Amino acid sequence: MRLPKRLGQDETAGLVDHLGELRSRLVVIIAALAGGFAIGYGFHHQLIDWLNQALPPNHSKPVTLGVTEPFITSLKISLYAGFAIALPVILWQTWSFLAPAVRKGVEKSILAFVAFATVLFAAGVAFGHQIALPAAVHFLTNYDSNVYNIQIRASSYYSFALLSILAVGLVFELPVFILGLVRFGVLTANKLRRNRRIGYVTMAALAVALPGVDPITTLFEMAPLMILFEGSIWLSVIFERRWRPELHNSPLPAKS
């Protein structure tokens, strides 16, 4: 299979050519998803052990309650892993299709944002797995433990664990989102500083809306949001001076 050719900035193409390129890129994405799923399934035992690290010692292995549940649960985990493995290919193919319509100066900024977003997402996944998920699981599995015979069902736990880790990973993308709005002129650093209180209320509401019904998960999603929002304000001040110096280099008043 030949890889689709990326059109140049000054290169023109008709509708048929664009549709052909889109079809080729979709084929590459589907092939990457299939390959990622195969790799994920090959290592799904290790992935399950990785997710089980957040469980208390007395619940080291979740229980299954149906004949097909072990197979379906392992399949679901492999699909999540396959998507994560194929994500760089998906983003690159999407970017390659859209890049000819983007100005060269903006193209460099987008590539920098993608690299920054990748680092932040990896940090968010690590934070979610090592800190947020264990705290939430410990709280939930010990809540009213004298009243209930608490057993952890595999399908429910792995869905909760994957969604929680994904939510924290997305939370760590906040600086990229805010810096993107500043870069393209939707927001300014001065506006962010003036509306700091509204921003904090918005971050708290966002943390409540994210996956996680317990207060511990919500708290561990809210704390990074607050810190990252404040950090985004100061990053916006720094980068806005480079992107739009005219906002910060006001002319001196004339002498009388």
Secondary structure, 3 states (H helix, E strand, C coil): CCCCCCCCCCCCCCHHHHHHHHHHHHHHHHHHHHHHHHHHHHCHHHHHHHHHCCCCHHHCCCECCCCCHHHHHHHHHHHHHHHHHHHHHHHHHHHHHHHHHCCHHHHHHHHHHHHHHHHHHHHHHHHHHHHHHHHHHHHHHHCCCCCCCCCCEHHHHHHHHHHHHHHHHHHCCHHHHHHHHHHCCCCCHHHHHHCHHHHHHHHHHHHHHCCCCCHHHHHHHHHHHHHHHHHHHHHHHHHHHHHCHHHCCCCCCCCC
